[in-house]
Amino acid sequence: MTTSRRDQILATAAELFAERGFHGVSVHDIGAACGISGPALYKHFRGKDDLLEHSLLDISEELLATGRARVAGSATPDDQLDALVAWHIDFALTHPALIVIQHREWSTLRDEARAAVRDLQLAYVDVWVDVVRVLRDDLDRAEARAAVQAVFGLINSTPHSARIGEPRMRTLLAGMARSALVG
């Protein structure tokens, strides 16, 4: 898979934001890490704020689109849940910088960007809630949402936890997520 220059810049910026904090990184730092001049970034983005916004908007769009596709491509609610869990674990293990900047830099986003990211994330949560409610008819929508968000917290904590090796971590997280949601 070929990565576009835009995607390379976003990934590099996310890594730097996670490592040094948004305010500890300059456009020149990002450009240098990408092998281009800082001003060359302006061909792709309006500035550093735009990079942060697109990092979180793009991954939120991807989470939602892939979550919906996983549900649509699975035959049963159990398979749908397994597909969602596997997808979110894959996201957490392959994009830890995005989890860090989502948590740390949330207040840095412009209000409009924060609202857009939040809308996408809530739609993603709702994909999960719909599946969980089929499997757990004892949960109302608010309870199912709370359970799903708690599982996201569990899975999203992986950038901060000691690693036990990716295959084992995937298995451990999948079992824990499934147990938390359906028992």
Residue frames as a rotation matrix with the C-alpha (Angstrom) as fourth column:
MET 1
0.583 0.812 0.000 0.00
0.812 -0.583 0.000 0.00
0.000 0.000 -1.000 0.00
THR 2
-0.417 -0.705 0.574 1.43
0.699 -0.652 -0.292 3.34
0.580 0.279 0.765 -1.04
THR 3
0.116 0.380 -0.918 1.16
0.873 -0.480 -0.088 6.13
-0.474 -0.791 -0.388 1.47
SER 4
0.551 0.122 0.826 0.39
0.611 -0.733 -0.299 9.57
0.568 0.670 -0.478 0.09
ARG 5
-0.566 -0.756 0.328 2.49
0.374 -0.590 -0.715 12.55
0.734 -0.282 0.617 1.10
ARG 6
-0.057 0.650 0.757 -0.57
-0.624 -0.615 0.481 13.90
0.779 -0.445 0.441 2.94
ASP 7
0.859 0.397 -0.324 -0.92
-0.059 0.705 0.707 10.66
0.509 -0.588 0.628 4.94
GLN 8
0.083 -0.918 -0.387 2.82
0.778 0.302 -0.551 10.66
0.623 -0.255 0.739 5.67
ILE 9
-0.585 -0.274 0.763 2.62
-0.100 -0.910 -0.403 14.20
0.805 -0.312 0.505 7.00
LEU 10
0.367 0.815 0.449 -0.42
-0.653 -0.118 0.748 13.37
0.663 -0.567 0.489 9.16
ALA 11
0.787 -0.094 -0.609 1.20
0.356 0.876 0.325 10.25
0.503 -0.473 0.723 10.60
THR 12
-0.267 -0.963 -0.047 4.45
0.690 -0.157 -0.707 12.09
0.673 -0.221 0.706 11.34
ALA 13
-0.406 0.191 0.894 2.63
-0.424 -0.905 0.000 15.02
0.809 -0.379 0.449 12.93
ALA 14
0.696 0.718 0.009 0.59
-0.376 0.353 0.857 12.66
0.612 -0.599 0.516 15.12
GLU 15
0.461 -0.609 -0.645 3.74
0.720 0.682 -0.130 10.90
0.519 -0.404 0.753 16.31
LEU 16
-0.584 -0.734 0.347 5.41
0.427 -0.641 -0.639 14.20
0.691 -0.225 0.687 17.11
PHE 17
-0.070 0.649 0.758 2.31
-0.595 -0.637 0.490 15.61
0.800 -0.417 0.431 18.84
ALA 18
0.836 0.391 -0.386 2.05
0.011 0.691 0.723 12.45
0.549 -0.608 0.573 20.96
GLU 19
0.198 -0.873 -0.446 5.74
0.847 0.382 -0.370 12.55
0.494 -0.304 0.815 21.82
ARG 20
-0.744 -0.668 0.006 6.23
0.611 -0.684 -0.399 16.28
0.270 -0.293 0.917 22.49
GLY 21
-0.110 0.778 -0.619 2.75
0.623 -0.432 -0.653 17.74
-0.775 -0.457 -0.437 22.79
PHE 22
0.553 0.443 0.705 1.05
0.833 -0.311 -0.458 19.96
0.017 0.841 -0.541 20.24
HIS 23
0.993 -0.115 0.011 2.71
-0.115 -0.991 0.072 23.13
0.003 -0.073 -0.997 21.52
GLY 24
0.352 -0.919 0.180 6.14
-0.238 0.097 0.966 21.46
-0.905 -0.383 -0.185 21.62
VAL 25
-0.172 -0.324 0.930 6.18
0.780 0.532 0.329 20.83
-0.602 0.782 0.161 17.87
SER 26
-0.175 0.078 -0.982 6.68
-0.396 -0.918 -0.002 23.37
-0.901 0.388 0.191 15.09
VAL 27
0.880 0.447 -0.161 5.73
-0.277 0.207 -0.938 23.17
-0.386 0.870 0.306 11.44
HIS 28
0.279 -0.866 -0.415 9.46
-0.901 -0.087 -0.426 23.07
0.333 0.492 -0.804 10.73
ASP 29
-0.457 -0.395 0.797 9.85
-0.711 0.700 -0.060 20.03
-0.534 -0.594 -0.601 13.04
ILE 30
0.382 0.705 0.598 7.11
-0.100 0.675 -0.731 18.21
-0.919 0.219 0.328 11.15
GLY 31
0.869 -0.093 -0.487 8.57
-0.496 -0.164 -0.853 19.14
0.000 0.982 -0.189 7.77
ALA 32
-0.104 -0.995 -0.005 12.06
-0.987 0.104 -0.121 18.04
0.121 -0.007 -0.993 8.81
ALA 33
-0.359 0.021 0.933 10.74
-0.454 0.870 -0.194 14.70
-0.815 -0.493 -0.303 10.06
CYS 34
0.644 0.655 0.395 9.01
0.090 0.448 -0.890 14.21
-0.760 0.609 0.229 6.69
GLY 35
-0.239 -0.839 0.490 12.08
0.733 0.176 0.658 15.24
-0.638 0.516 0.572 4.72
ILE 36
0.091 0.297 0.951 10.54
0.826 -0.556 0.095 18.45
0.557 0.776 -0.295 3.39
SER 37
-0.871 -0.359 0.335 10.69
0.151 -0.845 -0.513 22.09
0.467 -0.396 0.791 4.38
GLY 38
-0.681 0.623 -0.385 8.21
0.452 -0.056 -0.890 23.34
-0.577 -0.780 -0.244 6.94
PRO 39
-0.418 0.539 -0.731 6.61
-0.590 -0.773 -0.232 25.74
-0.690 0.335 0.641 4.43
ALA 40
-0.822 0.103 -0.561 6.06
-0.444 0.501 0.743 22.83
0.358 0.859 -0.366 2.01
LEU 41
-0.819 0.562 -0.114 3.46
0.509 0.621 -0.596 21.54
-0.264 -0.546 -0.795 4.48
TYR 42
-0.407 0.677 -0.613 1.25
-0.223 -0.724 -0.652 24.44
-0.886 -0.129 0.446 3.47
LYS 43
-0.738 0.172 -0.652 0.67
-0.638 0.137 0.758 22.75
0.220 0.976 0.008 0.11
HIS 44
-0.604 0.457 -0.653 -1.34
0.293 0.889 0.351 20.15
0.741 0.020 -0.671 2.04
PHE 45
0.112 0.582 -0.805 -2.52
0.979 0.072 0.188 21.86
0.168 -0.810 -0.562 5.25
ARG 46
0.672 0.230 0.704 -3.31
0.204 -0.971 0.123 25.39
0.712 0.061 -0.700 6.43
GLY 47
-0.029 -0.699 0.714 -1.08
-0.759 -0.450 -0.470 24.97
0.650 -0.556 -0.518 9.45
LYS 48
-0.896 -0.433 -0.094 -0.38
-0.250 0.668 -0.701 22.99
0.366 -0.605 -0.707 12.59
ASP 49
-0.488 0.803 0.341 -3.97
-0.594 -0.019 -0.804 23.31
-0.639 -0.595 0.487 13.87
ASP 50
0.333 0.604 -0.724 -5.21
-0.943 0.221 -0.249 21.90
0.009 0.766 0.643 10.57
LEU 51
-0.414 -0.575 -0.706 -2.84
-0.507 0.790 -0.345 18.93
0.756 0.215 -0.618 10.94
LEU 52
-0.949 0.093 0.300 -4.21
-0.243 0.387 -0.889 18.14
-0.199 -0.917 -0.345 14.39
GLU 53
-0.103 0.993 -0.059 -7.80
-0.758 -0.116 -0.641 18.47
-0.644 -0.021 0.765 13.21
HIS 54
0.290 0.205 -0.935 -7.30
-0.885 0.428 -0.180 16.27
0.364 0.880 0.306 10.17
SER 55
-0.783 -0.579 -0.229 -5.47
-0.422 0.764 -0.489 13.65
0.457 -0.286 -0.842 12.23
LEU 56
-0.829 0.475 0.296 -8.47
-0.119 0.367 -0.923 13.23
-0.547 -0.800 -0.247 14.48
LEU 57
0.118 0.890 -0.440 -11.15
-0.801 -0.177 -0.572 13.75
-0.587 0.420 0.692 11.81
ASP 58
-0.091 -0.208 -0.974 -9.56
-0.880 0.474 -0.019 11.26
0.466 0.856 -0.226 9.40
ILE 59
-0.933 -0.280 -0.226 -9.21
-0.158 0.884 -0.440 8.50
0.323 -0.375 -0.869 11.98
SER 60
-0.573 0.797 0.189 -12.73
-0.292 0.017 -0.956 9.13
-0.766 -0.604 0.223 13.29
GLU 61
0.217 0.608 -0.764 -14.09
-0.952 -0.041 -0.303 8.82
-0.216 0.793 0.570 9.74
GLU 62
-0.388 -0.461 -0.798 -12.07
-0.651 0.750 -0.117 5.63
0.653 0.474 -0.591 9.24
LEU 63
-0.962 0.079 0.262 -13.25
-0.171 0.575 -0.800 4.11
-0.214 -0.815 -0.539 12.53
LEU 64
-0.154 0.988 -0.028 -16.89
-0.529 -0.106 -0.842 4.77
-0.834 -0.115 0.539 11.61
ALA 65
0.241 0.248 -0.938 -16.65
-0.968 0.136 -0.212 3.60
0.075 0.959 0.273 7.99
THR 66
-0.593 -0.532 -0.604 -14.74
-0.486 0.835 -0.258 0.44
0.642 0.141 -0.754 8.87
GLY 67
-0.848 0.355 0.393 -16.99
-0.265 0.359 -0.895 -0.28
-0.459 -0.863 -0.210 11.85
ARG 68
0.150 0.953 -0.263 -20.07
-0.749 -0.064 -0.659 -0.07
-0.645 0.296 0.704 9.62
ALA 69
0.112 -0.182 -0.977 -18.40
-0.883 0.434 -0.182 -2.25
0.457 0.882 -0.112 6.98
ARG 70
-0.884 -0.466 -0.042 -17.42
-0.380 0.768 -0.515 -4.86
0.272 -0.439 -0.856 9.57
VAL 71
-0.484 0.792 0.373 -21.00
-0.345 0.219 -0.913 -5.06
-0.804 -0.571 0.167 10.83
ALA 72
0.368 0.666 -0.649 -22.41
-0.850 -0.043 -0.525 -5.25
-0.378 0.745 0.550 7.30
GLY 73
-0.023 -0.494 -0.869 -19.93
-0.804 0.526 -0.277 -7.98
0.594 0.692 -0.409 6.38
SER 74
-0.929 -0.296 0.223 -20.72
-0.368 0.674 -0.640 -10.22
0.039 -0.676 -0.735 9.34
ALA 75
-0.568 0.712 -0.412 -23.52
0.058 0.534 0.843 -12.78
0.821 0.455 -0.345 9.38
THR 76
0.285 0.674 -0.682 -24.55
0.731 0.308 0.609 -12.80
0.620 -0.672 -0.405 13.03
PRO 77
0.843 0.053 0.535 -24.54
-0.243 -0.850 0.468 -10.34
0.479 -0.525 -0.704 15.93
ASP 78
0.779 -0.618 0.103 -21.80
0.181 0.378 0.908 -12.41
-0.600 -0.689 0.407 17.61
ASP 79
0.145 -0.724 0.674 -19.70
0.984 0.175 -0.023 -12.18
-0.102 0.667 0.738 14.45
GLN 80
0.525 0.111 0.843 -20.44
0.364 -0.925 -0.105 -8.45
0.769 0.362 -0.527 14.23
LEU 81
0.966 -0.170 0.194 -19.23
-0.251 -0.442 0.861 -7.90
-0.061 -0.881 -0.470 17.78
ASP 82
0.483 -0.834 0.268 -16.10
0.556 0.528 0.642 -9.95
-0.677 -0.161 0.718 17.16
ALA 83
0.177 -0.384 0.906 -15.42
0.928 -0.242 -0.284 -7.95
0.329 0.891 0.313 13.99
LEU 84
0.749 0.144 0.647 -15.87
0.008 -0.978 0.209 -4.63
0.663 -0.152 -0.733 15.82
VAL 85
0.890 -0.447 0.095 -13.65
-0.090 0.032 0.995 -5.71
-0.448 -0.894 -0.012 18.70
ALA 86
0.287 -0.818 0.499 -10.93
0.844 0.462 0.273 -6.93
-0.454 0.342 0.823 16.34
TRP 87
0.333 -0.115 0.936 -11.11
0.684 -0.654 -0.324 -3.69
0.650 0.747 -0.139 14.36
HIS 88
0.881 0.036 0.472 -10.86
-0.227 -0.844 0.487 -1.46
0.416 -0.536 -0.735 17.43
ILE 89
0.710 -0.692 0.133 -7.97
0.197 0.375 0.906 -3.49
-0.677 -0.617 0.402 18.82
ASP 90
0.204 -0.631 0.748 -6.21
0.979 0.145 -0.144 -3.20
-0.017 0.762 0.648 15.48
PHE 91
0.584 0.078 0.808 -6.73
0.256 -0.962 -0.092 0.56
0.770 0.261 -0.582 15.57
ALA 92
0.958 -0.155 0.241 -5.41
-0.284 -0.403 0.870 0.85
-0.038 -0.902 -0.430 19.14
LEU 93
0.541 -0.790 0.289 -2.33
0.408 0.547 0.731 -1.25
-0.736 -0.277 0.618 18.50
THR 94
0.005 -0.555 0.832 -1.43
1.000 0.020 0.007 0.41
-0.020 0.832 0.555 15.21
HIS 95
0.046 0.079 0.996 -2.34
0.373 -0.926 0.056 4.04
0.927 0.368 -0.072 15.99
PRO 96
0.117 0.035 -0.993 -1.31
0.991 0.060 0.119 4.68
0.064 -0.998 -0.028 19.61
ALA 97
-0.871 -0.480 -0.099 -0.22
0.485 -0.874 -0.025 8.24
-0.074 -0.070 0.995 18.82
LEU 98
-0.537 0.742 0.401 -3.75
-0.050 -0.503 0.863 9.13
0.842 0.444 0.307 17.74
ILE 99
0.373 0.636 -0.676 -5.13
0.666 0.324 0.672 7.85
0.646 -0.701 -0.302 21.04
VAL 100
-0.275 -0.575 -0.770 -2.62
0.937 -0.340 -0.081 9.94
-0.215 -0.744 0.632 22.94
ILE 101
-0.978 -0.140 0.152 -3.33
0.176 -0.951 0.253 13.14
0.109 0.275 0.955 21.02
GLN 102
-0.134 0.988 0.075 -7.10
0.241 -0.041 0.970 12.58
0.961 0.148 -0.233 21.22
HIS 103
0.434 0.281 -0.856 -6.80
0.859 0.158 0.487 12.50
0.272 -0.947 -0.172 24.98
ARG 104
-0.224 -0.689 -0.689 -4.11
0.868 -0.463 0.180 15.13
-0.443 -0.558 0.702 25.47
GLU 105
-0.947 -0.312 -0.071 -4.94
0.234 -0.827 0.511 17.67
-0.218 0.468 0.856 22.75
TRP 106
-0.235 0.948 0.215 -8.75
0.968 0.209 0.137 17.58
0.085 0.241 -0.967 22.75
SER 107
0.458 0.449 -0.767 -9.01
0.620 -0.780 -0.087 21.09
-0.637 -0.436 -0.635 24.17
THR 108
-0.514 -0.735 -0.441 -6.60
0.103 -0.564 0.820 22.38
-0.852 0.376 0.365 21.51
LEU 109
-0.605 0.340 0.720 -9.05
0.796 0.263 0.544 21.64
-0.005 0.903 -0.430 18.70
ARG 110
-0.894 0.435 0.111 -11.18
-0.400 -0.884 0.243 24.47
0.204 0.173 0.964 17.37
ASP 111
-0.442 0.799 0.408 -14.81
-0.509 0.151 -0.847 24.20
-0.739 -0.582 0.340 18.50
GLU 112
0.398 0.629 -0.668 -16.03
-0.903 0.138 -0.408 23.25
-0.164 0.765 0.623 15.00
ALA 113
-0.224 -0.571 -0.790 -13.45
-0.633 0.701 -0.327 20.50
0.741 0.427 -0.518 14.64
ARG 114
-0.925 -0.087 0.370 -14.16
-0.364 0.482 -0.797 19.19
-0.109 -0.872 -0.478 18.13
ALA 115
-0.044 0.990 0.131 -17.89
-0.687 0.065 -0.724 19.02
-0.725 -0.121 0.678 17.29
ALA 116
0.384 0.148 -0.912 -17.22
-0.878 0.365 -0.310 17.21
0.287 0.919 0.270 14.00
VAL 117
-0.632 -0.664 -0.399 -14.90
-0.456 0.735 -0.502 14.67
0.627 -0.135 -0.767 15.65
ARG 118
-0.776 0.385 0.500 -17.40
-0.430 0.259 -0.865 14.15
-0.462 -0.886 -0.036 18.48
ASP 119
0.259 0.921 -0.290 -20.26
-0.868 0.091 -0.488 13.55
-0.423 0.378 0.823 16.01
LEU 120
0.138 -0.294 -0.946 -18.23
-0.709 0.637 -0.301 10.93
0.691 0.712 -0.120 14.13
GLN 121
-0.851 -0.525 -0.021 -17.17
-0.343 0.585 -0.735 9.25
0.398 -0.618 -0.678 17.36
LEU 122
-0.463 0.761 0.455 -20.73
-0.607 0.102 -0.788 9.13
-0.646 -0.641 0.415 18.68
ALA 123
0.454 0.584 -0.673 -21.89
-0.890 0.327 -0.317 7.58
0.035 0.743 0.668 15.41
TYR 124
-0.292 -0.656 -0.696 -19.13
-0.499 0.725 -0.474 4.97
0.816 0.209 -0.539 15.82
VAL 125
-0.896 0.044 0.441 -20.25
-0.406 0.315 -0.858 4.26
-0.177 -0.948 -0.265 19.38
ASP 126
0.014 0.999 0.029 -23.81
-0.837 0.028 -0.546 3.85
-0.547 -0.017 0.837 18.10
VAL 127
0.112 -0.061 -0.992 -22.66
-0.753 0.646 -0.125 1.17
0.649 0.761 0.027 15.63
TRP 128
-0.815 -0.490 -0.310 -21.39
-0.146 0.690 -0.709 -0.79
0.561 -0.532 -0.634 18.62
VAL 129
-0.718 0.587 0.374 -24.44
-0.543 -0.138 -0.828 -0.01
-0.434 -0.798 0.418 20.76
ASP 130
0.184 0.832 -0.524 -26.80
-0.983 0.172 -0.071 -1.39
0.031 0.528 0.849 18.12
VAL 131
-0.083 -0.303 -0.949 -24.89
-0.349 0.901 -0.258 -4.68
0.934 0.310 -0.181 18.06
VAL 132
-0.945 -0.328 0.018 -24.55
-0.114 0.278 -0.954 -4.91
0.308 -0.903 -0.300 21.83
ARG 133
-0.465 0.836 0.291 -28.28
-0.803 -0.261 -0.535 -4.30
-0.372 -0.483 0.793 22.35
VAL 134
0.295 0.510 -0.808 -29.13
-0.763 0.635 0.122 -7.25
0.575 0.581 0.576 20.11
LEU 135
-0.252 -0.524 -0.813 -26.86
0.080 0.826 -0.557 -9.44
0.965 -0.205 -0.166 22.23
ARG 136
-0.848 -0.070 -0.525 -27.87
0.527 -0.005 -0.850 -7.86
0.057 -0.998 0.041 25.56
ASP 137
-0.225 0.849 0.478 -31.56
0.327 -0.396 0.858 -7.01
0.918 0.349 -0.189 25.56
ASP 138
0.376 0.299 -0.877 -31.29
0.919 0.003 0.395 -6.38
0.120 -0.954 -0.273 29.32
LEU 139
-0.544 -0.632 -0.551 -29.38
0.654 -0.731 0.193 -3.16
-0.525 -0.256 0.812 28.61
ASP 140
0.729 0.674 -0.124 -31.13
0.458 -0.614 -0.643 0.03
-0.509 0.412 -0.756 27.62
ARG 141
0.720 -0.432 0.544 -29.41
0.458 -0.293 -0.839 2.33
0.522 0.853 -0.013 25.14
ALA 142
0.632 -0.485 0.604 -27.68
-0.640 -0.766 0.055 4.44
0.436 -0.422 -0.795 27.81
GLU 143
0.608 -0.401 0.686 -26.36
-0.423 0.568 0.706 1.34
-0.672 -0.719 0.175 29.61
ALA 144
0.713 -0.343 0.611 -25.13
0.644 0.665 -0.378 -0.19
-0.277 0.663 0.695 26.35
ARG 145
0.711 -0.461 0.531 -23.40
0.052 -0.719 -0.694 3.09
0.701 0.521 -0.487 25.46
ALA 146
0.606 -0.491 0.626 -21.72
-0.795 -0.335 0.506 3.20
-0.039 -0.804 -0.593 28.87
ALA 147
0.639 -0.349 0.685 -20.54
0.054 0.909 0.413 -0.39
-0.767 -0.227 0.600 28.44
VAL 148
0.736 -0.355 0.576 -19.18
0.652 0.145 -0.744 0.28
0.181 0.923 0.338 24.95
GLN 149
0.661 -0.499 0.560 -17.36
-0.332 -0.864 -0.379 3.42
0.673 0.065 -0.736 26.08
ALA 150
0.623 -0.449 0.640 -15.86
-0.629 0.198 0.751 1.51
-0.464 -0.872 -0.159 29.01
VAL 151
0.647 -0.382 0.660 -14.57
0.518 0.855 -0.013 -1.13
-0.560 0.350 0.751 26.59
PHE 152
0.731 -0.415 0.541 -13.09
0.307 -0.508 -0.805 1.63
0.609 0.754 -0.244 24.43
GLY 153
0.665 -0.484 0.569 -11.31
-0.727 -0.594 0.344 2.88
0.172 -0.643 -0.746 27.55
LEU 154
0.619 -0.406 0.672 -9.93
-0.118 0.798 0.591 -0.59
-0.776 -0.446 0.446 28.15
ILE 155
0.611 -0.363 0.704 -8.74
0.773 0.467 -0.429 -1.07
-0.173 0.806 0.566 24.59
ASN 156
0.716 -0.289 0.636 -7.51
0.169 -0.812 -0.559 2.52
0.678 0.508 -0.532 24.19
SER 157
0.847 -0.447 0.288 -5.36
-0.445 -0.300 0.844 2.20
-0.291 -0.843 -0.452 27.31
THR 158
0.808 -0.518 0.281 -2.92
0.561 0.822 -0.097 0.03
-0.180 0.236 0.955 25.36
PRO 159
0.471 -0.717 0.514 -0.57
0.168 -0.499 -0.850 2.92
0.866 0.487 -0.115 24.46
HIS 160
0.254 -0.317 0.914 0.02
-0.822 -0.569 0.031 3.33
0.510 -0.759 -0.405 28.20
SER 161
0.812 0.157 0.563 0.30
-0.489 0.710 0.507 -0.31
-0.320 -0.686 0.653 29.21
ALA 162
-0.310 -0.918 0.248 3.15
-0.648 0.395 0.651 -2.75
-0.695 0.041 -0.717 29.21
ARG 163
0.302 0.371 -0.878 3.12
-0.929 0.322 -0.184 -4.84
0.214 0.871 0.441 26.08
ILE 164
0.142 -0.186 0.972 3.13
-0.459 0.858 0.231 -8.60
-0.877 -0.479 0.036 26.19
GLY 165
-0.889 -0.356 0.288 3.63
0.114 0.437 0.892 -9.08
-0.444 0.826 -0.348 22.49
GLU 166
-0.658 0.635 -0.405 1.07
-0.748 -0.613 0.255 -8.08
-0.087 0.471 0.878 19.91
PRO 167
-0.452 0.555 -0.698 -0.56
-0.195 0.702 0.685 -11.48
0.870 0.446 -0.209 19.23
ARG 168
-0.558 0.210 -0.803 -1.06
0.766 0.501 -0.402 -12.14
0.318 -0.839 -0.441 22.94
MET 169
-0.882 0.230 -0.411 -2.23
0.020 -0.853 -0.521 -8.56
-0.471 -0.468 0.748 23.55
ARG 170
-0.628 0.681 -0.378 -4.84
-0.664 -0.215 0.716 -8.90
0.406 0.700 0.587 20.79
THR 171
-0.348 0.474 -0.809 -6.13
0.273 0.877 0.396 -12.15
0.897 -0.083 -0.435 22.30
LEU 172
-0.698 0.018 -0.716 -6.19
0.715 -0.041 -0.698 -10.75
-0.042 -0.999 0.016 25.82
LEU 173
-0.876 0.353 -0.328 -7.98
-0.303 -0.933 -0.196 -7.55
-0.375 -0.072 0.924 24.82
ALA 174
-0.538 0.704 -0.463 -10.53
-0.498 0.178 0.849 -9.38
0.680 0.688 0.255 22.66
GLY 175
-0.379 0.371 -0.848 -11.42
0.599 0.797 0.081 -11.73
0.705 -0.477 -0.524 25.51
MET 176
-0.753 0.050 -0.656 -11.67
0.564 -0.464 -0.683 -8.92
-0.339 -0.884 0.321 28.02
ALA 177
-0.853 0.447 -0.270 -13.79
-0.514 -0.809 0.286 -6.74
-0.091 0.383 0.919 25.70
ARG 178
-0.425 0.708 -0.563 -16.15
-0.207 0.530 0.822 -9.57
0.881 0.466 -0.079 24.84
SER 179
-0.454 0.216 -0.864 -16.53
0.797 0.531 -0.287 -10.54
0.397 -0.819 -0.414 28.51
ALA 180
-0.875 0.084 -0.477 -17.24
0.225 -0.802 -0.553 -6.95
-0.429 -0.591 0.683 29.49
LEU 181
-0.728 0.586 -0.356 -19.92
-0.685 -0.597 0.418 -6.53
0.032 0.548 0.836 26.83
VAL 182
0.082 0.821 -0.564 -21.73
-0.721 0.440 0.536 -9.86
0.689 0.363 0.628 26.75
GLY 183
0.433 0.125 0.893 -20.46
-0.874 0.301 0.382 -11.84
-0.221 -0.946 0.239 29.72
